[in-house]
């Protein structure tokens, strides 16, 4: 079975990169069970 989810982050701060990196880092314990992709849209 396959399940999918998409998470979007829209930080309202000057520290956009740091906030996004911290959010992605919280998924580290699950990397063995998840396919994690990041994309920057401008």
Secondary structure, 3 states (H helix, E strand, C coil): CCCCCCCCCCCCCCCHHHHHHHHHHCCHHHCCCCCCCCCCCC
